[in-house]
């Protein structure tokens, strides 16, 4: 099978590398960052396509890994779009976007004689490279079975959730809770520092008590050491919290913690910190830290 990628940023590029290593033919690539896509194409002996239509023409399975609802719609509905040469193709859509957008794209693809599989990732860049992604899929069971052998090469956990849109709902809730936990951890460690506590000791106590969380494992030390190399950016955290809040509003629920967390990430963006890892929220909660960053 020939495989194409639209969106070869940190996640998409590492997924492509993984599949190439596993013996798959990665044939066509597209990204608005022409320098990045050209370099990756050379690395993988693939084609850096000038148009989206060229990506679909040269591949049977096309992964899309784009940034948001607008980008997702543009690659399927714009003047240059993936559906020009789409008959018989399978689009594996990995972006975290609104559930309604996945449903919309599914219908557009069907009209063009193609299939889509919503494939939401609850994982990091490192896991993309290692083939240990946590993938949640939505669509028809038949389409899932068609893509399953390929997706198993990318994942250590692969779950079929149900119809299109359902996986995006689950992913939105995963990221909503993760973001709330991240904000809470930053406040706890920030207060600990302000009280003069040893943060290494405090993290150890957190890990052994009800304060433990997956976020403590991934972000606690980084918050303490101000190491905010980006695995999941604050800008993406704000976007994903927004998706969850929209779902909550539609369901008639008030989600005060999710709303407060989103406001913190929006503040990071406003203060020029949006491209830091989500752990960078600690820059807002540790006493005087953000001020020192701008002065130093």
Beta strands, then each sheet from edge to edge (+ up, - down):
strand 1: 2-6
strand 2: 25-30
strand 3: 47-48
strand 4: 61-64
strand 5: 90-93
strand 6: 115-121
strand 7: 133-138
strand 8: 155-162
sheet 1: 3+ 2+ 1+ 4+ 5+ 6+ 7- 8-
end
